[in-house]
């Protein structure tokens, strides 16, 4: 019996690349499948109508004055939203797939740039980070399957990660004695772009740059990062002080003062860290990955390893926690409420990356890391970690971050399989396609009824949930209908 148990880790060791790849595909598969049943939300259509009516530049002014100062986001939405150019509401799946594929490629770019690891390992690492995010982020309906929410937050994360990759390339070029002007120019553009994204990304980015500028000045009197921090501050001022922000704040809940905002941000950050870091699946996975991180940490000539070797893991963890608190700060200050689920979904992606960054920092500085890693990864314990990985994945550890979702579970992969194979996604898709047919029938007035089926991973909000006459007029304009009405009555599908 003992021999058979000892053979399991050996089998995993021999076939680990294949097993990891198959596991990642199985986790990502239901999210890809659900994308074929996804549809644009009301905001996606309304944004397209605004740009159609006003044109690109007038739409930018409208957004800045009336809605938001996130200039990078509004520019991208006005250029990339396919609903501006064509009718894709019935074939919306490429949008969701692009966010998943784009996140994978950005993570792969960062791993390949920051760490010198084999190509296959880099792809599997990026896939692992993507699957952890897909499976355990707290609000994929808002954060992935809602185009405007995804473009506002996921695209912001992409720009921040690309900034890191560009910074690493700039440092490598400078270390080789070359000018680095091209990468410096790329950093300037990316800095301005990140500063114009959503506040939970832009504000921590600004604070991180200011901290980096102070540290760099203290160590070598370098002004390059200080110049980037000044650019980020200028962009943030343009974004944060936009009239549209204050117009939106006036329509939201009561804003908090500075002290109350700091208190709520700190408590919320502690709660998120406890729930996210307390996921036993993440802990078991971390134990299995320690040998790989330890091997990377021994390569002292790598840029990231060299940097982390000078930073205690506890200090890095504290700094990243403060940045997460800074991400929570703007929402409480502006509206008296915490980050929406779409923002927490993106923050979870940063948390996962930061988590493994802290583990790598520990491996870089811990003198006894070799002994600890060896003790944690002996064959019997590796079998335990693998068993716990499977058990906690299928028992659906609950890390939901809103009270109304408590008890619903948080393993999005399991829920995605249920909503895909159980037929909820197909029924949701059929109801919306029937609605589009009704809108295309040429009736003078179309009544929009609430949906019977609203899968928790696909449904965010819908036109049936609004009575705003301006929204209804723009919705009717998009579909070429004279008038659209909504009713709270759910239709009888049997009729």
C-alpha positions, 0 to 999 in steps of 0.5 A: 500500500505504501509503495502505491502511495509513493508512486503517485507523486512519482507519476505526477512528477513524470507527467506533471506538464501534461496533467497541469495543462489538461487541468488548466484546460478543464478549468477554463473550458466552461468559461469559454463555453459560457462566452457563446451564450453571453450578450451585451448589457444595457450600458454597452448599447447606450455607450455605442449610441452616445458615440454614434450620435455625438461622434468620437471627440464630442463623446469624449467631452460628454463623458468627461463633463457628465459621467467620468474622468477615466480618459483612457477608458472612454477613448478605448470604449469609443474606439473598440466597442463593436456595437458602434460599428455593427450589430453583434448583440446576437454574436457577442462571444468574441468579446468575452474570449478576447478578454480571456485570451488578452489576459493570458497573453499579458500574463505570459508577456510579464512572466517572460519579461520579468523571469527567465524561465522556459517557454512552456513553463511561462505559458503554464504559469500564465495559464495557472494565474488565469485559471485561478482568476477565472475560478475564484474572482468574486464577480465574473458576471460584472468583471468578465461577461459585461463588456463595459465593466470588463473594458473598464477594469480588465483593460486597466489591469492589462495596461498596468502589467504591460507597464511592468514589462516595459519597465523591465525591458527598459532596465535591461536595455540600460544595464547593457549600456544602451540608451533605452529611449524607445522603451522610455517613450513607451513607459511615458505613454503607458504611465499617462494611459494607466493614470487615466484608467479606473481609480482602483488601478490608477490610485495604487499605481500612482502611490507605487510610483511615488514610493519607487521614486523616493526609494530610487532617489534615496539610493542613487539620486535617479530622476527617471521614476520621479519623472514618471511619477510626476506624469502619473500625478498629472494624469490622475489630477486630470482624471480625478478632478473631472466634472463627470466624477462629481456629477456621478458622485451626486447621484450615488450614496453619501460620501465619507470623510477622510478618516471614515474612508481610511477606516472602512478601506482598512477593514475591507482590505483586511476582510478581502485578504483574509478571505482570499489568502484563506482559500485552502486551495491556494495554500495547497497550490502554493506548497506544490509550486514552492520548488519552482519558485525556489529554483527561480530565486536561485537565479540571482542575475534575473532583474526581478529576483535581484530586486526581490532579494533586497526586499523582505517578504513581510515588507512586500506583503505589507506594501501590497496590502497598503496598495489594496487599501488604496484601491478600496479608498476611492469608492468609499470616499466617493459614494460611501460604498465598497468596490463593486464586484467588477472592481474586486474581480480585477483586484483579485487578479492583482492579489494572485500575482502579488501572492506569488510575488511575495512567495518568490521574495521569501524564497529569494531572502530566506536563508533556510528556504532550501530546507523548508522547501525540501521539508514541505515537498517530500513525496508524502506531503506532495501527495497530501497537497495534491489531495487537498488541491482536489478536495478543496476545488470540488468542495467549493471554498466560499470567498464571496465578498457580498452578504447577499451572495454568502452561501452561493459558493465561489468556485466559478468553474463549478458554477460555470459547468452547472450553468452551461451543462444544466441549460441555464445559459442556453435558456438565457441566450434563447430569451434574449434572441427572442427579444431581438427578434421582437425588436426587429419585427417593426412594431411601433411599440415594444414592451421589454419583459424581465428574463425568466433565466438569469445565470449568475455568471452571465447576467449583470443588469438588463434594460428590463431593470430600468425606467429611465426614459432617456435610456429607453429612448437610446435603446429604442434608437439602437434597434430602430424602434419608435418606442420601447417600454418596460414592465415588471411583469414576467411573461408566461412562457407557456402561452 
